[in-house]
Each structure stands twice: as C-alpha cells, then as structure tokens.
C-alpha cells in the first residue's frame, strides 16, 4: 500500500493534530513569558506552569473513562470546548489561583484530545503501517509546536490576542473532527501499573523517563523565563524555542540509528552527558543571540531524545510475557511526573539563583549518564528497533508503537 493511500483516510486527524500542536506550543511558552512581563515571581510562574502538567497526568488516569462513556467525537468536542473556555478566561483578567486552575484544566483537556486522536490513528493503522504513521505524527507535532513559537512575536499591543488565536486553532480542530467519517474505536481499559513496580522491571527506562520529562517540562515552561532574565527580548525567546525544537526533531533519526547499533544504555548515557555539557555552557558562556541559538539547537538534540530512548530500553528488556503497552504507559506517567515537578522546582530555585535551571539540568544529566553506564548491557540480538516519538503524547501512544506487536503476552 502506497503512503498516499495510507495517509488520505486519516489526513483529517493529522490536520487536527497540527492545529492543536500549534496552540499547545504557543500557549505553553507564552504563559511563562507573559507572567514574567507582569513581574510575577518565578516561584508562582513555576506553580502555574506545573498545573498544566498536573492536568496532563490526571488526564492519563481519568479521561479514558469519559471517552469510553460518551464516545470519541462528543468527548473531543467537550475537551476542546473546555480548552477554549480556559484560554478565553486567561485573557479576561489575571489571578494567580485562577490561572493555575485554568492551566490544570487546559492540560487535562489537551491530553484527553491527544488520547482520542492517537486511538483513532491506531484504529486506522495496520501492523505494517504503524511505524510510518507514528513517524509522520512525530514530524507534524514537532513542526507544528515549533511554528507555534513564532506567535510570541505578535505586536506588543495585541499580546492578549494570543489566547484568542489559541482558541481559534482549537476550534478549527473541532470542525475537522466533527466532519470526519472515521469509525470510532473502542478504548481498552487501562491496566493500573505502579511506578515502583515498573522501576523493578525496567529501572533505567523509568529513571530516564522521569528525567526526560523534567528536561522537557523545564524547557517549555521555565527556559523562556530564564532567557528573559538574561536581558534578551521575546523575539529571541521565540526563535530560540523554534530552533531548539528543530534540533529535537532532527535528533530523532541519528540517535535512533546509533542506539540500534550501539545499544540504548550507551546512547542514554551519551544524551545525558551531552545535555549536562550544554547546560554547563549555558552557565559559563556570555549568552548573546548567536550563542543562544547554537546552544539551543544542541540542547534540543540531546534532551528530546532521552524519553524515546527510555521506551526503547524498556522494549529491549521486557520479555513476551510482559505487557509492553502498559509498561510504556507507566513510563509515560513517570515522564509526566517529571514534567510536573520540573517547573515547581526550577521556579522556586530561580527566585534565589539565576543559574539554577541549567544547574539542575547539568546535575541530572551527569547522574543519568553514570546511572545508565552502571546498568547491564543488552545483547545485540535482543535489541528492538528505535521508534521516533512526538514531543508530547497521550496514554494511547503505546498502542500505536509498532514494537508492541512484538510483545503480545502469552496466555
């Protein structure tokens, strides 16, 4: 089957994902920038931004029940409507507690929408086509999130309009989904896995997922604040975020090829060490625009590869009697917890030490490097194939991972 025949029936899903990802990238970055301009303390900025990821983690637990009860299209409309309401309320007036609550329900709704879209993609993909569809999903999500960063350059007098633009983007995705003829899939009930249990099965994958989430959560929410603290403009923040995301997208393929050849343990150690080195350079260098952009590209190349490598490591380690889909969901949960803790810790630390953000990144990178090298090497014959993953994903993504077909539990 040609790529055109594969993509045409699900093109509406990819258009919807693109609109959502543009709004996701735009608003997630803008909130921290806007709050910094209002001279809100870094601690409060961290709390407000962390609320988004708390909503994301909650969505992975509770939204499946809503979707299964009322159906995909109705759930999509409901979650999207809640997002639009939250975006518009952001633009009405500012209150720290209100904004934290709005970010929480935005995160819950957004990741509920991802679960719906990913389950649809999985429904329309065969075992042979899953890898291609996931790769296209990854490219679209990265590029759309990167495009969203350009909206930070909107004229100073129309800053509040960003929330309106975000609402319009979400509504476009609703129109596309409301007119789709794709059959609604059935969501299987999620098996509950505890993080301690998963840690006992795949310790390196669990730790890597948590630290990968910490990196990515800190990048989207607090790195823009850090750059503004260095005296740079919002325009510089916008291009820095875009370049870093492009670096993250480009990294997926060489990192994947190298990890298939040399193993996940070494590549996790390399990516973690590289992240630590780049973080140190952020601290010691004079951060002019050109230096920021170069370091940003290199940072994206390292931090966005940690989580996909973690999932690949889990696929290498588990045997056919383990349910890799549920293990992958648990790793995604650990990733979400890391994303939630990151802005809380970094926001608090930035209030006392300007270099706290990249100090955290550097320490965690070095820790993960040595921790990875301390773990057992997996034989070459037992390595799975690396799979590229989007910068944000819902709890249904593991079902779309083509490697899950290799791990069907035996009765």
C-alpha positions as CSV (number, residue, x, y, z in Angstrom):
1,X,0.0,0.0,0.0
2,X,1.4,3.4,-1.0
3,X,2.0,6.2,1.5
4,X,-0.7,8.2,-0.2
5,X,-3.3,5.5,0.3
6,X,-2.3,5.2,4.0
7,X,-2.5,8.9,4.7
8,X,-5.6,10.0,2.8
9,X,-8.2,8.3,5.1
10,X,-6.5,9.8,8.2
11,X,-5.5,13.2,6.8
12,X,-8.2,14.9,8.9
13,X,-6.6,13.6,12.1
14,X,-3.2,15.0,11.1
15,X,-4.7,18.4,10.3
16,X,-6.4,18.4,13.7
17,X,-3.1,17.4,15.4
18,X,-1.3,20.2,13.7
19,X,-3.8,22.9,14.8
20,X,-3.7,21.6,18.4
21,X,0.1,21.4,18.5
22,X,0.5,25.0,17.2
23,X,-1.8,26.1,20.0
24,X,-0.1,23.8,22.5
25,X,3.4,25.2,21.7
26,X,2.3,28.8,21.5
27,X,0.3,29.0,24.8
28,X,2.7,26.7,26.9
29,X,5.6,29.0,26.1
30,X,3.7,32.3,26.2
31,X,2.2,31.8,29.7
32,X,5.7,32.0,31.3
33,X,6.8,34.9,29.2
34,X,3.6,36.8,29.8
35,X,3.8,36.2,33.6
36,X,7.4,37.3,33.6
37,X,6.4,40.6,31.9
38,X,3.8,41.1,34.7
39,X,6.7,40.7,37.2
40,X,5.1,37.7,38.8
41,X,7.6,35.8,41.0
42,X,9.4,32.8,39.4
43,X,8.0,30.6,42.1
44,X,4.4,31.5,41.2
45,X,5.2,31.1,37.5
46,X,6.5,27.6,38.2
47,X,3.4,26.7,40.2
48,X,1.1,28.0,37.4
49,X,3.0,26.1,34.7
50,X,3.3,22.9,36.7
51,X,-0.5,22.9,36.9
52,X,-0.7,22.2,33.2
53,X,1.3,19.0,33.6
54,X,-0.7,18.0,36.7
55,X,-3.7,18.2,34.4
56,X,-1.8,16.1,31.9
57,X,-1.0,13.4,34.4
58,X,-4.7,13.4,35.7
59,X,-5.9,13.1,32.1
60,X,-3.9,9.9,31.6
61,X,-5.8,8.4,34.6
62,X,-9.3,9.7,34.3
63,X,-10.1,10.9,30.8
64,X,-10.3,7.4,29.3
65,X,-13.5,6.8,31.3
66,X,-15.1,9.9,29.9
67,X,-14.2,8.9,26.3
68,X,-15.4,5.4,26.7
69,X,-18.7,6.6,28.2
70,X,-19.8,9.3,25.7
71,X,-17.7,8.5,22.6
72,X,-14.8,10.0,20.7
73,X,-16.5,12.8,18.8
74,X,-18.5,14.0,21.8
75,X,-15.5,13.8,24.1
76,X,-13.4,15.7,21.6
77,X,-16.0,18.5,21.4
78,X,-16.2,18.6,25.2
79,X,-12.5,18.7,25.8
80,X,-11.9,21.2,23.1
81,X,-14.7,23.4,24.5
82,X,-13.2,23.3,27.9
83,X,-9.8,24.3,26.4
84,X,-11.4,27.3,24.6
85,X,-13.1,28.4,27.7
86,X,-9.9,28.2,29.7
87,X,-7.9,30.1,27.0
88,X,-10.5,32.9,26.8
89,X,-10.7,33.2,30.6
90,X,-7.0,33.7,30.7
91,X,-7.5,36.8,28.6
92,X,-10.3,38.3,30.7
93,X,-8.3,39.0,33.9
94,X,-5.3,37.8,35.9
95,X,-5.4,36.0,39.2
96,X,-2.7,33.5,40.2
97,X,-5.1,30.9,41.7
98,X,-7.5,31.2,38.7
99,X,-4.7,30.9,36.2
100,X,-3.3,27.8,38.0
101,X,-6.7,26.2,37.8
102,X,-7.1,27.2,34.1
103,X,-3.8,25.7,33.3
104,X,-4.8,22.5,35.1
105,X,-8.0,22.0,33.1
106,X,-6.1,23.0,29.9
107,X,-3.6,20.2,30.5
108,X,-6.4,17.7,31.3
109,X,-8.3,18.7,28.1
110,X,-5.3,18.8,25.8
111,X,-4.0,15.4,26.7
112,X,-7.5,14.0,26.6
113,X,-7.7,15.2,23.0
114,X,-4.3,13.5,22.3
115,X,-5.7,10.2,23.6
116,X,-8.7,10.5,21.3
117,X,-6.5,11.3,18.2
118,X,-4.0,8.6,19.0
119,X,-6.6,5.9,19.4
120,X,-8.1,6.9,16.1
121,X,-4.7,6.7,14.4
122,X,-4.2,3.3,16.0
123,X,-7.6,2.2,14.7
124,X,-6.7,3.1,11.1
125,X,-3.2,1.7,11.1
126,X,-2.2,-1.8,10.4
127,X,0.7,-3.6,12.0
128,X,2.8,-2.9,8.8
129,X,1.9,0.8,8.7
130,X,2.2,1.8,12.4
131,X,5.9,2.9,12.1
132,X,5.2,5.2,9.2
133,X,2.1,6.8,10.8
134,X,4.0,7.3,14.1
135,X,6.9,8.9,12.2
136,X,4.6,11.3,10.4
137,X,2.8,12.1,13.7
138,X,6.2,12.9,15.2
139,X,7.2,15.2,12.4
140,X,3.8,17.0,12.4
141,X,3.8,17.5,16.1
142,X,7.4,18.8,16.3
143,X,7.0,21.2,13.3
144,X,3.6,22.5,14.5
145,X,4.9,23.1,18.0
146,X,7.8,24.9,16.5
147,X,5.6,27.1,14.4
148,X,3.6,28.0,17.5
149,X,6.7,29.7,18.9
150,X,6.6,32.3,16.2
151,X,3.3,33.7,17.6
152,X,5.3,35.1,20.5
153,X,6.4,37.8,18.1
154,X,2.9,39.3,17.9
155,X,2.7,43.0,18.3
156,X,3.0,44.2,21.9
157,X,-0.4,45.8,21.8
158,X,-2.1,42.5,20.9
159,X,-0.5,40.2,23.4
160,X,-3.8,39.1,24.9
161,X,-4.9,38.1,21.4
162,X,-2.6,35.0,21.7
163,X,-5.2,33.4,23.9
164,X,-7.9,34.1,21.2
165,X,-5.7,32.7,18.5
166,X,-5.2,29.6,20.6
167,X,-9.0,29.3,20.9
168,X,-9.4,29.6,17.1
169,X,-6.9,26.9,16.5
170,X,-8.6,24.5,18.8
171,X,-12.0,25.3,17.2
172,X,-10.5,24.6,13.8
173,X,-9.5,21.1,15.0
174,X,-13.1,20.6,16.3
175,X,-14.6,21.4,12.9
176,X,-12.3,18.9,11.2
177,X,-13.1,16.1,13.6
178,X,-16.8,16.9,13.7
179,X,-16.9,16.2,9.9
180,X,-14.7,13.1,9.9
181,X,-16.2,9.8,8.9
182,X,-13.6,7.7,10.7
183,X,-15.0,4.9,12.7
184,X,-14.8,5.4,16.5
185,X,-12.5,2.8,18.1
186,X,-13.1,1.1,21.4
187,X,-10.7,2.0,24.2
188,X,-9.5,-1.0,26.1
189,X,-9.5,-0.5,29.9
190,X,-6.0,0.7,31.1
191,X,-4.3,-1.7,33.5
192,X,-3.0,0.0,36.5
193,X,0.8,-0.2,36.9
194,X,2.6,1.4,39.8
195,X,5.8,3.3,39.1
196,X,7.7,1.3,41.9
197,X,6.6,-1.9,40.2
198,X,7.8,-0.7,36.8
199,X,11.0,0.5,38.3
200,X,11.7,-3.0,39.5
201,X,11.2,-4.3,35.9
202,X,12.9,-1.5,33.9
203,X,14.8,0.7,36.3
204,X,16.9,2.6,33.7
205,X,13.8,3.2,31.5
206,X,11.9,4.6,34.5
207,X,14.6,6.9,35.7
208,X,15.3,8.1,32.1
209,X,11.6,8.8,31.5
210,X,11.4,10.9,34.7
211,X,14.5,12.9,33.9
212,X,13.4,13.2,30.2
213,X,10.1,14.7,31.4
214,X,12.0,17.0,33.8
215,X,14.1,18.3,30.9
216,X,11.1,18.8,28.5
217,X,8.8,20.3,31.2
218,X,11.5,22.7,32.3
219,X,12.3,23.6,28.7
220,X,8.8,24.7,27.7
221,X,7.9,26.4,30.9
222,X,11.0,27.9,32.6
223,X,13.7,28.3,29.9
224,X,11.8,31.2,28.3
225,X,11.7,32.9,31.7
226,X,15.4,32.2,32.1
227,X,16.2,33.8,28.7
228,X,14.2,36.9,29.6
229,X,16.2,37.1,32.9
230,X,19.3,37.3,30.8
231,X,18.1,40.5,29.3
232,X,17.0,39.0,25.9
233,X,13.9,40.0,24.0
234,X,10.7,38.0,23.4
235,X,11.7,37.7,19.8
236,X,14.9,36.0,20.8
237,X,12.9,33.6,23.1
238,X,10.6,32.8,20.1
239,X,13.5,31.9,17.7
240,X,15.4,30.1,20.4
241,X,12.4,27.8,21.2
242,X,11.8,27.2,17.5
243,X,15.5,26.3,16.8
244,X,15.6,24.0,19.9
245,X,12.5,22.1,18.7
246,X,14.0,21.7,15.2
247,X,17.1,20.3,16.9
248,X,14.9,17.9,18.8
249,X,13.2,16.7,15.6
250,X,16.4,16.3,13.7
251,X,17.9,14.3,16.6
252,X,15.4,11.5,16.4
253,X,16.8,9.8,13.4
254,X,20.6,9.8,14.1
255,X,20.0,9.0,17.7
256,X,17.8,6.1,16.7
257,X,20.2,4.7,14.2
258,X,23.1,4.9,16.7
259,X,21.1,3.4,19.5
260,X,20.1,0.5,17.3
261,X,23.8,-0.1,16.6
262,X,25.4,0.6,20.0
263,X,22.5,0.0,22.4
264,X,20.2,2.2,24.4
265,X,22.4,2.2,27.6
266,X,25.3,4.0,25.8
267,X,23.0,6.4,23.9
268,X,21.1,7.3,27.1
269,X,24.5,8.0,28.8
270,X,25.7,10.0,25.8
271,X,22.5,12.1,25.5
272,X,22.5,12.7,29.3
273,X,26.2,13.7,29.3
274,X,25.7,15.9,26.2
275,X,22.8,17.6,28.0
276,X,25.0,18.2,31.0
277,X,27.8,19.7,28.9
278,X,25.4,22.0,27.0
279,X,23.8,23.1,30.4
280,X,27.3,24.0,31.7
281,X,27.9,26.0,28.6
282,X,24.7,28.0,29.2
283,X,26.1,28.9,32.6
284,X,29.7,29.8,31.6
285,X,29.1,31.5,28.2
286,X,28.1,35.1,27.5
287,X,24.7,34.5,26.1
288,X,24.4,36.7,23.0
289,X,21.8,35.8,20.4
290,X,24.0,33.7,18.2
291,X,25.4,31.7,21.1
292,X,21.9,31.1,22.4
293,X,20.6,29.8,19.1
294,X,23.6,27.4,18.7
295,X,23.3,26.1,22.3
296,X,19.5,25.8,21.9
297,X,19.9,23.6,18.8
298,X,22.3,21.4,20.7
299,X,20.1,21.3,23.8
300,X,17.2,20.1,21.7
301,X,19.3,17.5,20.1
302,X,20.0,16.0,23.5
303,X,17.0,16.5,25.8
304,X,14.3,15.4,23.4
305,X,16.0,12.0,22.7
306,X,16.0,10.8,26.3
307,X,12.4,9.7,26.6
308,X,12.3,7.8,23.2
309,X,15.5,6.0,24.3
310,X,13.9,5.1,27.6
311,X,10.9,3.5,25.9
312,X,13.3,1.7,23.5
313,X,15.3,0.4,26.5
314,X,12.0,-1.0,28.0
315,X,11.2,-2.8,24.8
316,X,14.7,-4.3,24.8
317,X,14.4,-5.6,28.4
318,X,10.9,-6.9,28.8
319,X,10.1,-10.4,27.5
320,X,7.0,-11.6,25.7
321,X,5.2,-12.3,28.9
322,X,5.1,-8.7,29.9
323,X,2.6,-6.2,28.5
324,X,4.8,-3.6,26.9
325,X,1.8,-1.3,26.2
326,X,1.0,-1.0,30.0
327,X,4.7,-0.6,30.8
328,X,5.0,2.1,28.2
329,X,2.0,3.9,29.8
330,X,3.7,3.7,33.2
331,X,6.9,5.2,31.6
332,X,4.7,8.0,30.1
333,X,3.3,8.6,33.6
334,X,6.8,8.9,35.0
335,X,7.6,11.3,32.2
336,X,4.5,13.4,33.2
337,X,5.5,13.4,36.8
338,X,9.0,14.7,35.8
339,X,7.4,17.4,33.7
340,X,5.2,18.4,36.6
341,X,8.0,18.6,39.2
342,X,10.3,20.5,36.9
343,X,8.6,23.9,36.8
344,X,7.9,23.7,40.5
345,X,11.5,23.1,41.5
346,X,13.0,25.4,38.9
347,X,10.6,28.2,39.6
348,X,11.5,28.1,43.3
349,X,15.2,27.9,42.6
350,X,15.3,30.7,40.0
351,X,14.0,33.0,42.7
352,X,17.3,32.6,44.6
353,X,19.9,31.6,42.0
354,X,19.7,32.8,38.3
355,X,21.7,29.8,37.1
356,X,19.6,27.2,39.0
357,X,17.8,25.9,35.9
358,X,20.8,24.7,34.0
359,X,22.5,23.7,37.2
360,X,19.6,21.2,37.7
361,X,19.8,20.1,34.1
362,X,23.6,19.6,34.4
363,X,23.3,17.6,37.7
364,X,20.5,15.4,36.4
365,X,22.4,14.8,33.1
366,X,25.5,13.7,34.9
367,X,23.5,11.5,37.2
368,X,21.7,9.8,34.4
369,X,24.9,9.3,32.5
370,X,26.6,7.4,35.3
371,X,23.4,5.6,36.3
372,X,23.0,4.4,32.7
373,X,26.5,3.1,32.4
374,X,26.1,1.2,35.7
375,X,23.3,-0.9,34.2
376,X,23.5,-4.2,32.4
377,X,24.2,-4.2,28.6
378,X,21.6,-5.8,26.4
379,X,22.8,-8.3,23.9
380,X,22.6,-7.0,20.2
381,X,20.2,-9.8,19.3
382,X,17.7,-8.7,21.9
383,X,17.6,-5.0,20.8
384,X,14.3,-3.8,19.4
385,X,14.1,-1.1,16.8
386,X,14.2,2.5,17.9
387,X,10.9,4.4,17.2
388,X,10.6,8.2,16.9
389,X,8.1,9.9,19.3
390,X,6.3,13.3,19.4
391,X,7.4,15.9,21.9
392,X,4.0,15.4,23.8
393,X,1.8,12.3,23.7
394,X,-1.3,10.8,25.3
395,X,-1.8,7.5,27.0
396,X,-2.8,5.8,23.7
397,X,0.6,6.4,22.0
398,X,2.0,3.0,23.2
399,X,-0.8,1.3,21.3
400,X,0.5,3.0,18.1
401,X,4.1,1.9,18.8
402,X,4.9,-0.8,16.2
403,X,7.1,-2.6,18.7
404,X,4.1,-3.5,20.8
405,X,3.2,-6.2,18.3
406,X,6.4,-8.0,19.2
407,X,5.4,-8.2,22.8
408,X,2.0,-9.8,22.8
409,X,1.7,-11.5,26.2
410,X,1.5,-15.3,26.1
411,X,-1.6,-16.8,27.9
